[in-house]
């Protein structure tokens, strides 16, 4: 649906002028924002999302829900929100009011290349009245969707995908979904499980999702889905609560509107924390939660093992590098989205690294394993792709164009390399707008806090 525009000139990644010492306010979590939008749209009463992420992926989700009839009112500042609006939130910030309505078609949903939109919304569309067509960027056609499509058919939905198990497709919403028990292989994406669970309270029989296949990746994201479902009144039985392994059950019932403050996106904090590690400096991320289901929280342990230390206080998380970067042997199966940034740091380390458990990254925005191998090696690196990850042997790196393949995490990984390697040019740095708007300006301000006023999420 969306043609790729001509790319601007590559962005020269700035070399760190010295040790970094900065406070970086990271915008809200994409994963929380998009789950919050779906749950609010399916609730029985209006709700609020405060400090949501405003990025390509979340705006695609919001616009898709609007096309299905959901009301989403955006408040840009505290002054215009009224007593129940954004000014009720300490420090102000943007707020979205979500007003549920009868879901209906015909409509066309543009998913872009957002996994959460292409996977979370077909179950919602099955609850609508009328046909809902799903389309997106060319890469979205290559990303697996069969787990959601096949499961929805078992649960009573009608879908026309011409047998591709992928986009484009049309969901013929019948106003209800019977629900029940279904088996899926979600080893290529935990989003298959989350997609079914999020809409399950609105299915007539709820749902029992049983994963069959290889180990599930990105389990923290499923735990996030479960926690958010429970926070709006859903009853969810999980393996962690003494249930069967790889089985999740959601009871049908009404969802409550709620007032949700979105946490900072901890995965998007990664390049800034990496800057402290690479430069032997210090970076503070305000409002880092003490308890969270976000995969990015694992950075505290992973980056500490690679060199430096962190301190979590009421103000936020401060990470301090010690001037040395050590290689690491780590299983990233639960936190695969952190792989590009960890690979970038590992390429600058004083010893080899092995990143394991992330074969599923071949099916993300691009084949991240192949892309990281190619781009790091073209800068002089020594990276070998393994069956389920990467082996990285540090070598002296040199400048060159780092291609991003329209993948936001490759772009931020390239910026990390550029801190220590002169002449790195990032192709299509604007792709960071997928989840981290205005990244180049944030990066510049981190390196030179006097370059611009402090920005807020």
C-alpha positions in Angstrom: 0.0 0.0 0.0 2.7 2.4 1.0 5.4 3.2 -1.6 8.9 3.8 -0.3 9.9 7.4 -1.0 13.3 8.4 -2.4 15.9 8.3 0.4 17.7 11.4 1.5 21.4 11.6 1.8 22.9 9.3 4.5 23.1 10.8 8.0 26.6 11.3 9.3 26.7 9.6 12.7 28.4 11.9 15.1 31.6 10.7 16.8 31.4 11.2 20.6 33.6 14.3 21.5 34.4 12.7 24.9 32.6 10.9 27.7 28.8 11.4 27.5 27.1 12.9 30.6 23.4 13.4 29.8 19.8 12.9 30.9 17.6 11.6 28.1 13.9 11.6 28.4 12.7 8.6 26.3 9.1 8.7 24.8 6.5 6.1 25.8 6.5 2.4 25.1 5.3 1.4 21.7 4.3 -2.0 23.0 2.3 -0.6 25.9 0.7 2.2 23.8 -0.6 -0.2 21.1 -1.8 -2.8 23.6 -3.5 0.0 25.5 -5.2 1.3 22.4 -6.6 -2.1 21.5 -7.9 -2.8 25.0 -9.4 0.6 25.4 -11.2 0.2 22.0 -12.7 -3.0 23.1 -13.7 -1.7 26.6 -17.3 -1.0 27.7 -16.5 2.6 28.7 -14.1 5.4 27.7 -10.5 5.3 28.9 -7.3 7.4 28.8 -3.8 6.8 27.6 -1.4 9.3 29.0 2.1 10.0 27.7 1.5 7.6 24.7 4.2 7.2 22.1 3.5 9.2 19.0 5.3 7.4 16.3 4.6 5.8 13.0 3.6 2.4 14.5 1.3 3.9 17.1 -0.3 6.4 14.8 -1.0 3.6 12.3 -2.8 1.7 15.2 -4.8 4.8 16.2 -5.9 5.5 12.7 -6.8 1.9 12.0 -9.1 1.9 15.1 -10.6 5.1 13.9 -11.5 3.6 10.6 -13.3 0.9 12.5 -15.4 3.5 14.3 -13.5 4.0 17.6 -13.2 7.6 18.8 -9.7 8.7 19.7 -9.3 12.3 20.9 -5.8 13.6 21.2 -4.8 16.3 23.7 -1.5 17.9 22.7 -0.9 19.8 26.0 -2.0 19.9 29.6 -3.7 23.3 29.1 -6.3 21.9 26.6 -7.2 18.7 28.4 -9.5 20.0 31.1 -9.6 18.8 34.7 -9.9 15.2 33.5 -7.2 15.5 30.9 -3.5 15.6 30.6 -3.1 18.2 33.4 -4.2 15.5 35.9 -0.9 13.9 35.2 2.1 15.2 37.1 4.3 17.0 34.7 1.6 17.3 32.1 2.1 15.5 28.8 0.0 14.3 25.9 -3.1 12.3 26.6 -5.5 10.3 24.3 -9.1 9.7 25.2 -10.4 6.5 23.7 -14.2 6.2 23.2 -15.4 2.7 22.3 -18.0 2.3 19.6 -19.6 -0.3 17.5 -16.9 -1.7 15.2 -17.9 -1.6 11.6 -16.7 -1.8 8.0 -16.2 -1.6 5.1 -12.7 -0.2 5.9 -9.1 -0.5 4.9 -6.4 -0.7 7.4 -2.8 0.4 6.6 -0.5 -1.6 8.8 2.7 -0.1 7.4 5.3 -2.5 8.6 4.1 -2.6 12.2 3.9 -6.2 13.6 1.5 -5.1 16.4 -0.9 -3.6 13.9 -0.9 -6.4 11.4 -1.3 -9.0 14.1 -3.4 -7.4 16.9 -6.1 -5.9 14.7 -7.4 -8.9 12.6 -9.1 -10.4 15.7 -10.6 -6.9 16.4 -11.8 -6.7 12.8 -13.4 -10.1 13.2 -15.7 -8.5 15.8 -16.7 -5.7 13.4 -19.7 -5.6 11.1 -18.5 -5.7 7.5 -15.3 -6.4 5.5 -12.0 -5.0 6.7 -9.1 -5.1 4.3 -5.5 -5.2 5.6 -2.6 -3.9 3.5 0.8 -2.4 4.2 4.4 -1.8 3.1 6.0 -4.3 0.8 7.9 -5.9 3.7 4.7 -6.5 5.5 3.8 -9.1 2.8 6.8 -11.1 3.9 6.2 -11.2 7.6 4.4 -14.2 9.0 0.7 -13.9 9.8 -0.5 -17.5 9.4 -0.7 -18.1 13.1 -3.3 -15.4 13.5 -5.2 -16.2 10.3 -5.4 -19.9 10.9 -6.4 -19.5 14.6 -9.1 -17.0 13.8 -10.6 -19.4 11.2 -10.8 -22.1 13.8 -12.4 -19.7 16.2 -15.1 -18.8 13.7 -13.9 -15.9 11.6 -14.0 -15.6 7.8 -10.8 -14.4 6.2 -9.7 -14.2 2.5 -5.9 -14.2 2.1 -5.7 -16.2 -1.1 -3.9 -18.9 0.8 -0.8 -16.8 1.5 -0.9 -16.8 5.3 0.2 -13.2 4.9 -0.9 -9.7 3.8 -2.8 -8.4 1.9 -6.0 -10.0 3.2 -9.7 -9.2 4.1 -11.4 -10.1 7.3 -15.2 -10.4 6.9 -16.4 -9.3 10.3 -19.6 -10.8 11.4 -20.1 -8.7 14.5 -19.0 -11.5 16.8 -16.5 -14.4 17.2 -17.5 -17.7 18.7 -14.0 -18.3 20.3 -13.0 -21.5 22.1 -9.9 -23.6 22.0 -7.2 -23.3 19.4 -3.7 -24.6 18.8 -1.1 -22.4 17.1 2.7 -22.4 16.4 3.8 -19.0 17.7 7.6 -19.8 17.5 8.0 -17.2 14.8 6.3 -14.4 16.8 4.9 -14.2 20.3 2.6 -11.5 18.8 0.4 -14.4 17.6 -0.5 -15.3 21.2 -0.9 -11.7 22.3 -3.2 -10.9 19.3 -5.7 -13.6 20.3 -5.5 -12.9 24.0 -6.2 -9.1 23.6 -9.6 -9.6 21.9 -10.5 -12.8 23.6 -12.7 -11.2 26.4 -15.1 -10.1 23.6 -15.3 -13.6 22.0 -18.5 -15.5 23.0 -16.5 -18.3 24.6 -13.4 -16.4 25.3 -10.3 -18.3 24.2 -7.9 -21.1 25.1 -4.6 -20.6 23.2 -2.2 -23.6 23.2 1.2 -23.0 21.7 2.6 -26.1 19.9 6.1 -25.9 18.4 9.5 -24.7 19.2 10.2 -22.5 22.2 8.3 -19.2 22.3 10.4 -16.1 21.8 9.8 -12.7 23.5 7.9 -14.1 26.5 8.0 -10.7 28.3 5.7 -9.3 25.7 3.1 -12.1 26.4 3.4 -11.3 30.1 2.9 -7.6 29.3 -0.3 -8.6 27.4 -1.6 -10.7 30.3 -0.8 -8.0 32.9 -2.6 -5.3 30.8 -5.6 -7.6 30.3 -5.9 -8.2 34.0 -5.6 -4.4 34.7 -8.8 -3.8 32.7 -10.7 -6.6 34.5 -10.1 -9.6 32.3 -9.7 -13.1 33.8 -6.6 -14.8 32.4 -5.1 -18.1 33.4 -1.4 -18.6 32.5 1.3 -21.1 32.8 3.1 -18.9 35.4 0.0 -19.1 37.6 0.1 -22.9 37.8 -1.7 -23.6 34.6 -0.6 -25.9 31.8 2.7 -25.1 30.0 2.2 -23.0 26.9 -1.6 -22.6 27.5 -3.4 -19.3 28.1 -7.1 -19.1 28.9 -9.2 -15.9 28.8 -12.7 -15.8 30.1 -15.3 -13.8 28.2 -16.4 -10.6 29.9 -16.6 -6.8 29.7 -13.4 -4.8 29.8 -13.2 -1.7 32.0 -12.1 1.7 30.8 -9.0 2.8 32.6 -6.5 5.6 33.0 -3.1 4.4 31.9 0.2 6.2 32.1 2.5 4.7 29.5 6.0 3.8 30.7 9.0 5.1 28.9 10.1 2.7 26.1 13.0 0.9 27.7 14.1 -0.8 24.4 14.4 2.7 22.9 16.5 3.7 25.8 19.1 1.2 24.6 21.2 3.3 22.3 21.5 6.1 24.9 22.6 3.6 27.6 25.0 2.1 25.0 26.5 5.6 24.6 27.5 5.6 28.3 29.1 2.2 27.8 30.9 3.0 24.6 32.2 6.4 25.9 32.8 5.5 29.5 30.3 8.1 30.4 27.0 8.4 32.2 23.4 8.5 31.0 20.2 8.8 33.1 16.8 7.7 31.8 14.1 9.4 33.9 11.0 7.5 35.1 12.5 4.0 34.6 10.0 1.7 36.3 11.0 -0.4 39.3 8.8 -3.2 38.1 7.9 -3.8 34.4 7.2 -6.5 31.8 9.2 -4.5 29.1 12.0 -6.6 27.6 14.2 -3.5 27.7 14.6 -3.8 31.5 17.1 -6.6 30.7 19.5 -4.0 29.6 20.4 -3.3 33.2 21.9 -6.8 33.6 23.2 -7.2 30.0 25.1 -3.9 29.8 26.4 -4.2 33.3 27.9 -7.6 32.3 29.5 -5.8 29.3 31.1 -3.1 31.4 29.9 -0.4 33.8 27.3 -0.2 36.5 23.7 1.0 36.9 21.7 2.6 39.7 17.9 2.7 39.8 16.4 5.5 42.0 13.1 7.3 42.3 14.4 9.7 39.6 15.2 7.0 37.0 18.0 4.7 35.9 21.6 5.9 35.7 24.1 3.8 33.7 27.8 4.6 34.0 30.5 3.1 31.7 33.9 2.2 33.1 35.8 2.8 29.9 36.0 -0.8 28.8 33.6 -3.0 26.9 33.6 -6.7 27.4 32.2 -9.4 25.1 29.3 -11.5 26.3 27.7 -14.9 25.7 24.0 -14.4 26.1 20.7 -16.0 25.3 18.4 -13.2 24.0 15.4 -15.4 23.1 13.2 -13.4 25.5 14.5 -10.0 24.5 15.4 -10.4 20.8 14.6 -6.8 19.9 17.7 -5.7 21.9 20.0 -7.7 19.6 21.0 -5.0 17.1 22.1 -2.6 19.8 23.9 -5.4 21.7 25.6 -6.4 18.5 26.8 -2.9 17.9 28.3 -2.6 21.4 29.8 -6.1 21.0 31.6 -5.1 17.8 33.5 -2.5 19.9 34.3 -4.8 22.8 37.7 -6.2 23.9 36.7 -9.9 23.5 34.3 -12.0 21.3 30.5 -12.2 21.9 27.9 -14.9 21.1 24.3 -13.8 20.8 22.0 -16.8 20.9 18.3 -17.7 20.8 17.2 -15.1 18.2 16.5 -17.1 15.0 13.1 -15.4 14.9 14.8 -12.1 14.1 15.0 -13.2 10.5 11.3 -12.5 10.3 11.3 -9.0 11.8 11.2 -5.6 10.0 14.1 -7.1 8.0 16.2 -10.2 8.4 18.1 -8.7 11.3 20.7 -11.4 11.6 21.7 -11.2 7.9 21.6 -7.4 7.9 23.8 -7.0 11.0 26.3 -9.5 9.7 26.6 -7.7 6.3 26.7 -4.2 7.6 29.1 -4.7 10.4 31.4 -6.8 8.2 31.4 -4.0 5.5 32.7 -1.7 8.2 35.6 -4.1 8.8 34.0 -6.3 11.4 34.1 -10.1 11.8 30.6 -11.3 12.3 29.4 -14.8 11.6 25.7 -15.7 11.4 24.8 -18.9 13.3 21.7 -21.0 13.3 20.1 -18.9 16.0 22.2 -15.8 16.4 25.5 -14.1 15.8 29.2 -14.6 16.7 31.0 -11.4 16.8 34.8 -11.1 16.9 35.8 -7.4 17.5 38.1 -5.9 14.8 39.2 -2.3 14.1 36.3 -0.7 12.3 36.2 2.0 9.6 33.7 4.4 8.2 31.2 3.6 5.5 27.5 3.6 4.7 25.4 1.5 7.1 22.3 0.3 5.4 19.2 0.1 7.6 16.6 -1.8 5.4 13.8 0.4 6.8 14.6 -1.1 10.2 14.6 1.4 13.1 16.8 -0.7 15.4 19.5 -1.1 12.7 19.6 2.7 12.4 20.1 3.2 16.1 22.7 0.4 16.2 24.6 2.3 13.5 24.6 5.5 15.5 26.1 3.6 18.4 29.0 2.4 16.2 29.4 5.9 14.9 30.2 7.1 18.5 33.6 5.3 18.3 34.2 5.0 14.5 34.6 8.1 12.3 32.9 8.3 9.0 29.8 6.0 9.7 26.9 7.2 7.6 23.4 5.9 8.3 21.2 5.3 5.4 17.6 6.4 6.0 17.9 7.4 9.6 14.3 8.6 9.4 13.2 5.0 9.7 13.7 5.5 13.5 10.4 7.4 13.4 8.8 4.0 13.5 9.1 3.9 17.3 11.5 6.8 18.3 10.5 10.1 16.6 13.2 12.7 16.3 16.0 10.3 17.1 18.8 12.3 15.3 18.0 15.4 17.4 17.8 13.4 20.6 21.2 11.9 19.8 22.8 15.3 19.1 21.4 16.7 22.3 22.8 13.8 24.3 26.2 14.5 22.9 25.9 18.2 23.4 23.1 19.1 25.9 23.5 22.8 25.0 22.5 22.1 21.4 18.8 22.4 22.1 16.3 22.8 25.0 15.5 19.6 27.0 12.8 17.7 25.3 9.9 15.9 26.9 8.2 12.6 26.0 
